[in-house]
Amino acid sequence: GRRGDAEHAFLRVLRFDPERPEALFELGELATESGRHRQALGYWRQLVDVAPESEYAARARVRARRAASNGRTLNGYKVRSGA
C-alpha cells in the first residue's frame, strides 16, 4: 500500500548498485502499476542488459511482452517468450 515509499527505496538501491536486478525488476512493476509503461519497459531493458541470464530478466521479458503486446520490441530488443 506504500508504492511511493517502495519506489523511493528501490531508486536508492540503484544509486549504490545501478545494476541490481531485483531493484530494476520491481521498479518496472511499480511503474506498470502506475500506468507508466514506457518507464517500466526502460527498467526492464536495463535489467536484461545487465543480467540477461537471470530469473529476473526472464520475468522482465514476460512482463514486457504483456506491456508491449506480442511482436513488438523492448526498446530495440525483440521481446521473446521464456528465456
SEKOL-49158 format. One line per field, with one value per residue: residue in one letter; residue number from 1; x, z, y negated of N, C-alpha, C, CB in turn. Coordinates in steps of 0.02 Angstrom, whole numbers. Glycine has a CB too. Example, Ala and Ser with C-alpha at 12.3 -4.5 7.8 and 13.67 -1.06 7.14 Angstrom:
! residues 2
resn = (A/S)
resi = (1/2)
n_u = (660/642)
n_w = (390/354)
n_v = (284/112)
ca_u = (615/684)
ca_w = (390/357)
ca_v = (225/53)
c_u = (660/645)
c_w = (390/394)
c_v = (165/-2)
cb_u = (565/704)
cb_w = (452/286)
cb_v = (224/30)
! end
This chain:
! residues 83
resn = (G/R/R/G/D/A/E/H/A/F/L/R/V/L/R/F/D/P/E/R/P/E/A/L/F/E/L/G/E/L/A/T/E/S/G/R/H/R/Q/A/L/G/Y/W/R/Q/L/V/D/V/A/P/E/S/E/Y/A/A/R/A/R/V/R/A/R/R/A/A/S/N/G/R/T/L/N/G/Y/K/V/R/S/G/A)
resi = (1/2/3/4/5/6/7/8/9/10/11/12/13/14/15/16/17/18/19/20/21/22/23/24/25/26/27/28/29/30/31/32/33/34/35/36/37/38/39/40/41/42/43/44/45/46/47/48/49/50/51/52/53/54/55/56/57/58/59/60/61/62/63/64/65/66/67/68/69/70/71/72/73/74/75/76/77/78/79/80/81/82/83)
n_u = (40/108/168/240/340/406/453/541/635/688/746/847/925/973/1055/1167/1199/1190/1159/1075/977/853/802/785/689/579/555/509/390/319/310/228/110/73/38/139/202/301/411/424/461/586/658/653/722/849/877/880/991/1096/1090/1064/1041/976/846/762/775/714/583/558/557/440/345/368/329/193/161/200/134/119/249/304/444/564/620/711/756/707/563/546/476/489/653)
n_w = (0/3/-114/-165/-67/-81/-212/-198/-111/-192/-293/-219/-191/-319/-336/-264/-313/-468/-555/-502/-512/-448/-399/-518/-582/-493/-493/-623/-612/-519/-594/-700/-630/-600/-721/-803/-926/-1026/-952/-869/-964/-995/-875/-872/-989/-957/-855/-925/-1003/-907/-833/-915/-908/-793/-674/-650/-768/-858/-808/-826/-965/-995/-932/-1004/-1131/-1113/-1081/-1195/-1297/-1403/-1523/-1534/-1492/-1359/-1327/-1439/-1427/-1472/-1404/-1324/-1284/-1126/-1091)
n_v = (60/-56/-117/-227/-247/-125/-134/-241/-183/-78/-155/-216/-105/-80/-189/-156/-32/-16/88/181/318/355/235/161/240/233/94/81/154/72/-45/-2/28/-100/-147/-190/-136/-146/-188/-77/20/-31/-11/129/160/114/204/327/300/294/412/534/674/699/746/641/567/654/651/516/507/576/493/376/415/429/297/226/286/430/467/340/231/219/79/86/217/378/444/594/752/840/875)
ca_u = (0/151/207/287/397/442/489/597/684/722/789/906/966/1007/1108/1226/1211/1148/1144/1041/920/791/776/761/626/525/538/467/324/287/294/171/51/55/21/198/226/365/463/432/500/654/688/662/775/911/886/901/1059/1146/1087/1021/1027/946/774/728/772/662/518/550/538/369/307/375/288/124/154/213/96/160/277/338/510/578/671/761/768/648/536/532/449/534/721)
ca_w = (0/5/-176/-170/-24/-111/-270/-172/-84/-247/-325/-175/-203/-384/-329/-237/-354/-526/-595/-457/-550/-410/-397/-585/-595/-452/-518/-682/-587/-490/-649/-735/-587/-603/-790/-837/-961/-1060/-900/-849/-1016/-988/-819/-890/-1039/-920/-820/-974/-1023/-855/-807/-964/-893/-726/-668/-656/-839/-888/-786/-858/-1035/-995/-916/-1060/-1186/-1097/-1083/-1262/-1344/-1440/-1586/-1531/-1464/-1295/-1341/-1485/-1420/-1486/-1344/-1338/-1226/-1086/-1081)
ca_v = (0/-115/-111/-283/-232/-69/-159/-281/-136/-45/-205/-223/-45/-88/-239/-122/28/-30/147/229/345/355/166/144/276/205/28/92/173/13/-91/26/19/-171/-164/-217/-77/-160/-188/-7/52/-54/26/199/164/108/267/377/283/307/481/568/744/704/760/576/549/696/624/450/518/594/433/329/440/411/224/200/327/478/447/276/235/188/28/110/288/418/474/664/788/880/850)
c_u = (42/198/259/349/439/483/550/653/723/767/853/953/1006/1062/1173/1246/1168/1129/1108/977/853/760/749/694/568/506/495/396/286/267/232/107/27/38/78/233/292/423/477/475/573/691/702/715/843/927/911/972/1111/1146/1043/1002/991/871/735/723/718/592/505/529/464/326/309/332/215/112/159/172/143/186/313/406/514/636/728/777/703/626/517/507/504/599/737)
c_w = (0/-55/-184/-128/-53/-170/-248/-147/-140/-286/-284/-185/-267/-381/-306/-279/-417/-569/-554/-491/-513/-410/-465/-601/-557/-472/-581/-662/-560/-545/-687/-695/-588/-673/-829/-873/-996/-1010/-876/-900/-1013/-932/-838/-943/-1004/-884/-868/-998/-971/-829/-852/-947/-826/-729/-676/-729/-875/-871/-819/-931/-1041/-983/-974/-1119/-1175/-1105/-1154/-1316/-1384/-1506/-1586/-1499/-1397/-1306/-1384/-1480/-1434/-1421/-1361/-1275/-1189/-1069/-1008)
c_v = (-63/-114/-166/-271/-175/-93/-200/-235/-101/-92/-217/-164/-55/-141/-207/-61/23/30/200/255/340/285/145/177/244/134/32/111/112/-37/-67/15/-53/-194/-194/-161/-89/-159/-117/30/31/-18/98/208/161/173/321/363/304/378/524/640/753/721/695/554/590/669/556/457/535/532/383/350/422/336/196/235/372/449/380/284/200/140/54/184/325/451/546/697/825/845/851)
cb_u = (-45/192/160/254/373/393/442/572/651/671/751/884/922/957/1088/1213/1197/1182/1207/1024/932/802/832/813/633/545/602/496/330/334/353/181/67/112/-37/246/175/362/441/364/471/655/643/596/769/907/820/852/1065/1135/1059/1055/1091/955/758/764/840/669/516/616/580/354/335/448/296/106/206/285/54/120/225/297/562/594/699/823/794/663/474/594/395/549/730)
cb_w = (59/71/-236/-149/47/-133/-314/-115/-39/-295/-336/-100/-207/-438/-280/-166/-315/-570/-624/-389/-567/-338/-374/-638/-576/-379/-533/-726/-532/-440/-697/-748/-516/-574/-791/-787/-1012/-1097/-840/-842/-1086/-975/-757/-915/-1091/-870/-788/-1035/-1035/-798/-735/-1029/-893/-688/-600/-615/-873/-865/-710/-853/-1067/-942/-852/-1081/-1194/-1026/-1039/-1278/-1392/-1455/-1637/-1493/-1511/-1239/-1276/-1475/-1349/-1541/-1316/-1366/-1248/-1120/-1111)
cb_v = (0/-119/-111/-348/-213/-14/-203/-328/-84/-13/-271/-227/19/-106/-294/-100/95/-80/176/195/417/379/118/163/350/206/-12/147/227/-21/-98/101/40/-212/-212/-252/-55/-228/-233/28/35/-129/23/227/108/49/289/378/208/260/481/568/784/639/793/523/561/769/617/410/574/649/401/323/516/433/192/206/283/542/446/224/206/241/0/73/305/471/434/700/838/943/780)
! end
